[in-house]
Structures are given as C-alpha cells and as structure tokens.
Amino acid sequence: MRFLITGGVGFIGATLANYLARQGHTVRVLDNLSSAGDKSRLDPAIHFTRGDVEDKPKVWRLLNKVDCVYHLAARVSVPESVLYPREYNSTNVSGTVAIMEAMRDAGITRVVLASSGAVYGEQQVEKVHEKLLPHPASPYAASKLAAESYVRTIGQLWNIETVSLRIFNAYGPGQAVPPTHPPVIPQFMRQILEGGSLVIHSGGEQIRDFIYVDDVVEALYAAATAEGINRQVINIGTGVGTNIVDLIKVIEQVAGRQAQTIIIPSVDGGVSSLVADTGRAEALLGFKPQIALPEGLALLKERDSLFAPPPPQTGFEDRGWGVFSISANLSDSIRGNPCYEKRS
C-alpha cells in the first residue's frame, strides 16, 4: 500500500512510518519539523518532504496514488494549549480541514485521524467509552474533538472513509522532552536516572492509561485496512490505569534508583482519572495491547539514547570556576534540577 503520514517525523509518526517501511509499504512523510522532530530517525526508504498541511500544491503532489492518509500533524501539549488556544485551533483544526479538502480534491478514499483520550475530560466512570459525551478540559482537547467532527463530516459529504483513534498516554523511544511541559514518563525516567527531583501535583493520585508506542502503531496499522469502521471513533489504550505514585515506583524498579519527590497537593494535576474502555478496539480492529507498563518502561530505557549513561569523564575539566581534576569512577557530572510539570 501507499501511505502519506502528516506529522510523520514526530514521536508516533516516525515510529509508524518506519514500521510501514519495514513491512514493504511505500511511505511518504510530510512534516514542518516544528516539534523538534529529527528526520534522521526515518528509514532511508521513506520519502520525506518538509512542509505544512495547508500548502495545497505540495500536499496534492504527495497524495498522488496514495491509498490511505494518516493525519498525525498536531500540537500536543495540554498546558501550552491553555496559553496559546488560537495557535492550537489553527494547527489542529484548520490543518485538519486543509488535509481533508486536499484529500477530497485528490480522490483519496481513507483517512485515519490520530485523536486523543483527552477529549473525554472528567467523567464519572472507571473506564471511558466512546458513547460518553466528551467534556474537553483544555483547548488541546477541544481542538481534537473539533478535528474529529470535521473529519467525520467532510468524509460523509465526499465519500471518504474515516476513522478517529483516541490515543491515550503514549510513551516510548524517541519521545521529545521539551524544557517546559514535558511528557510525564520520559521526564520522570530522566530525572530519576540523573538524580533530579520529581515535583508531584495533587498528591500523585491522578490515574492515567499509559500505552507503549509499538502497541499504538499496531492499532494504527489495523485501522488502515479494517472493514466496517467507517465514521467510527475508537479508544486506543491498555484499559489499565496507573496513578502517578505507582508509576514512579515502577520507574524506580526499572531504573534501579530511588526517586527524590516533592509533593505539591495544592497544584491541579488535571483530570482525576482517564482510562480507556478498549472493547470497541478489540471488536473492530482485533486490537489487544501486548506490552505491559513494566516491560514498556524497560524497553524505553534500553532503546532511547536519552537514557544512555554519560561517557566517563577523566582528566582535567573546566567548569567555569577554574581547572580541577575529576575522577570518572567517583564523581558524576554536575547536572541541573529541572522540575516536572504535569500534563494529562
């Protein structure tokens, strides 16, 4: 098959693109590299184009003879969206409309939208299911819900098969860790390995559904060819909830180090619980997540260069205070102590 992946240099996008290329498919990637993505992560067989989804002539060329589009291009930080709602609307909503218009004009017949479990907001159930009325609690969540609506409506008007996958808290190798509002798992892993402190909001009782990126890719791949899923919205998670306190304990076991934690109960940690009901994913996609949290965290630590041990330091080093000797086996390099900002 021939695929176009928008946002294909991002965390999930690049993992998906490489998987498809290894399966022998033809893969084109469109990405504007605005989210610190690294195109060197892509398999050499993948055709990469730098650009924006609203550049219609460029998108039209990339859509030539494509069988399925994966629309992953989006801004994804919940706290950032609170500060810049207009920018999130422009990228996540207007960008989605633009790619749907281009697909309509190019005669493309299937699109898979990467949506988010964040659209549910606060719900009074243990596991959220697709029939619930969403209550988005951030501009990011609202933009994803609006994107779902546009994809479904335009698809219905122009006979394009559409499916929206509400992906829960994905993690895995290659996930960016920006200096502000980093995703929780790689940030905690890095802080624990480097001896930094973890700042825990709301007492750490917030519950999330963490899913390893390889499982997400399996669901995305199934959605490209599955029958009977037109206009469907499908949760992609594990169905297992883990609160932040317990997450830290598992990371400590994987890292082999104890965390230094600072509890700030007065700061809001977001939605209290967000765990996926995965029944529809299993019924329609035949999808069952295979990687449990401890295994996924171990794979993250093993496969992501971010967590590789620093090279041994020997000899004389200038740290700005003059020159002094540092023994490689007795002293660690001096590191900062960035704090964790919770993101749902």
N, C-alpha and C positions, 0 to 999 in steps of 0.2 A: 504494500500500500504506500501511498504518497501522503505525507503529513506536513502541515505547517503548524509550528508552535510559536505563538506570540509570547514574549517573556521567556524565551527558551534558554536564556543564559542565567536565569535566576535559580534559586535552590531546587525547587521541584522541577522546573522546566528543563534544566540541564540534565538532571537525573533521568527524566523521561526521554529526552532526546537521545541520550547515549544508549538507553535500553532499546529504544526502537531501532537505532542504527545497528546495534549488535544482533537484532532479530532479522536484519536484512532489508528493512524498510528504507524508503527514500525519505529523508528528513530535511526540512528547511526550517530555519530558526530566524525569527525577527525579534530584535531586542534593541532598545536605545541605550543600554548599559547605564541607566540612571541609578540602578540599585546596587552598585558596586559588584556587579557580576563579572566573572572572568571567563572570556570566551575561550581561553586556552583549556578550559575543562571539557570542551566539546570534542567528541570523536572527530578525527580528520575527515571522515566520510560525510559529515553533516555540513550542509550549505548554510553558512551564517551571513545574515545581512543586518547591518546596523541601520536602524530606522524606527519610526513611530507608526503606530497602527492607524493614525489619521493621515498618513501620507498615502493617499489612494492610488496614485500611479504605481508606487513601489509595491503596495500590497497586492494590487491586481496582478502584477508580474509574478509575484510569489505564489499566488493562488492558482496559477495555470496548471490544470490537470491534477489538482490536489483532491484526495478522497475525503479527508477529514481535517478539520481545524481544531486544535487545542488552544483555547483562549485563556492564557495564564497571565498576560501582561496586566499588572495592577500595582498600586501602592498598598502596603500590607500592615503598617504599624497603627495599632489602635490609638495609643497616646498621641502620635503625630497627627492623626486624622482629627483629633479634637482641636488641635491648634490650627490646622490648615484644611478645613472642610471643603473649601472651594476647589483646591487642588485635587483632593480625593474624588470629588464629583467629576472633575474634568477627566482624570485618568481612568477611573474605574467605571464611570457611567458613559460619558461621551466617547471614550475609547472603545467601549463595548459596542455602542451604536455604530461607530465608524466601521468596525470589523464586520458587523452584521450586514451593513449596507454593501460593503465590498464583496462579501460572500454572495449576497443576492445578485449583484451585477455579474459576478463570475460564474454563477450557476453551481456553487458548492452545495452539497446536499446534507452534510452533517457537521455539527459543531459540539464540542464538549467544553462547557464553561467550568473553570475552577472557581467555585464559590466558597463560602466559609460557614462553619458551625456558629460563628459569632452572630449570625442573623437572628438566632433564637432569643438572645438576651436572657433575662431572668425568667425561669419557668418553674412551675410548682410540681415538677415530676422528676423522678430519679434519672430517667433517660429521655432525651428529647427525640421525638419522632417527626416525620415530615408533615403530618397533618396538623401540627400545632400552629397557632397564629404567631408569627415571628414578632419579637419586641426588640429590635436593634437598639443597643445602648451606646452606640458611637457612630460618628459619620462614616467610619470604615464599614461597619456592619450595614448601615443604611445604604451605602453605595453598592455593596454586594447584592443586597436584596433588590435594589433597583435594576442592577445588571441582569439578574435572573429574569425579572419581569420583561425587560426589553428583548432578551434572547428568546424567551418563550413567545412573545407577541409577534416579533418580526419573523420568527421561524414559522409560526402558524400562517401569517399573511403570505409568505413567499415559499411555502412548502419546503422548508429546511428542517431536517430532523435535529432536534435539540435535546440536550440533557445537561443538567446542572448538578455538579458534585459538591456537596457541602463538606469540605475537608476540615477536620478538627485540628488539634495542635500537632502539626507535623514537625519532625526533627530528624536529624541525620547528618552525614558528612556533607560539607560544602555550604552549610547554612551560615549566612553572614552574621557577624556580631558587631553591629554599629556601636559607636561610643555612647549614644543615647537610645533608650528604649530597646535594648537587645532582647531577643527571644530567650525564654527562661532556661531551657536545657543547656545550650552551649555556653551561656553566660555562667550558670552555676558550675558546670564542669570545669570551665577555665579558672574560675575563682577558687574552687576547691583545690585543683592541681597546683595553682600558683600561690596558695596560702592567703588569698584575699578574703574579705568578709562578704557575707551574704546579708542583704537587707530584706527582711521578710515583712510584707504588708498584711494587715488584717489577721495577724496571728498564724498565717500559713495554712488556714483551713479551706482555702479555695480549692475546688476539685476540678480537674481537667482530664480530658481524654487524649493521651499522648500516643501518636501513631508514627511508626518508623517510615521513612520516605520510600523505601522499597515496596512496602505494602500500598502506599498511596499510588505509586506508579502502576502496580498490578491492577488497581481499580480503574485508573485512567485508561489503561490499555484495553481492559474489558469493555469499557464504555464506548470505544470506537467502533465496535462491531456487534455488540449485543442487540438482540431483537426485542421488540416490544418495550422500548424505553423512551420513545419519543415524547417530549414535553415533561419528562419526569424530573423530579428533584430527589437526590439520593444522598443520604449521610455516608461519609467515609470516615470511620473511626474504628476503635477497637471494641467499644462497648464496656470498657473497663475504666473506672475513674480512679485517679490518684491525687491526693491532696499535696500541697507544696511541702509540708513537713515530711511526708513519707517519700516524696520524690528526692528530697535531699538525702535521706537515709540510703536510698538505692544508689544514688550517685556516689556517696561516700564509700559504699562497698565496692563499686566498680573502680573508683579512683584509688582506693587503698589509703585514703586520707580523711581526717575528720574536718568537718566544716566549722568555720567561725561564723556565727549568726548573730544578727542584730534584729530584734523583733520590734516593729512599729505598728501596734494594733490600731492606732488612730487613722492610718492612711488606708484609703479604699483600695482593695485588691481586685476590684472588678466583680463580674458575675460570680455568685457564690458557687454554682455548680454547672458544669457543661459537659455532659457525657452523651455519646451517640447511641441511639437505638439503631442497630445495624441490620434489622430484619429485612428491610427493603433491598439493601445492597446484596445480601445473600440470595434473596429470591430473584432479583432481576439481573444481577451481574455474576452470580455464583461466587461472590467475593467473601472470603474469610481471612482476616489478618493473620499472619503467620509468626510475627516477631513480637514477643512479649517485651515489656519495658526493660527488665534487666539485660536481656540479650541485645536489645537495640542500643542501650547505653554503652555496652561493651563494644559493639561494632562501631559506634561513633568514636569512642576513644581510640580504637585501633586504626580506623580508616581516615580520620580527619587530621591533616597536618597541623591544624591549630593546636592540637593537644600533644604533639610530639615533644619529648623532653628537650630542653635547650641544650645546645652544644656545650661541652665542657669548656670552662674559662680558665686559662692558665697565664702565667707571666704577669706583666705589668699592664694595668688598665687605667686610663684617665677618665675619671667620672666627673671632672669639673672642679674637684677640690684638690687637685694635685695628683701625683702618681703614687699608687700603692700596690702592694702585692696581694693577690687574692688566690687562695688555694681552691682548686677545682673540686676537691672532694670534701671540703669543709664549709664552703660558703656558697650560697645561692646568689644569683644576680639580684640587684635591687629592683624591686618591682613596685608599681603603683597599687592603689587600692580602690579601683572603681566600684561604685555601688550598683546594686541591681535595681532596675525599675521594672515593676510587674507589668506584663502585657497579657491580656486574655486572648 
